[in-house]
Amino acid sequence: MAKNVGTVDRSVRIVVGLGVLSLVFLGPHTPWGYLGLVPLATGLTGWCPAYLPLGIKTCKTR
């Protein structure tokens, strides 16, 4: 898997993922907060499967 998520994109995904995931523990205690695992995982790995068919790549190529 080649990385296709850039640094700024990864940072935003991690922050958003943690924010949405916090809804499970701190906010209204809704299971919908587990959807925050998706942006968190893509931010931590640097690879987004949705970017492949769209041809998007936000990271710099070497």
Number of C-alpha atoms within 10 A of each C-alpha: 8 7 15 23 23 16 14 12 15 24 16 14 23 21 15 18 22 17 16 20 24 17 18 17 12 10 12 11 12 13 11 12 19 15 14 21 17 15 21 23 16 21 24 13 14 21 20 20 10 10 13 11 7 8 8 12 15 15 16 10 8 3
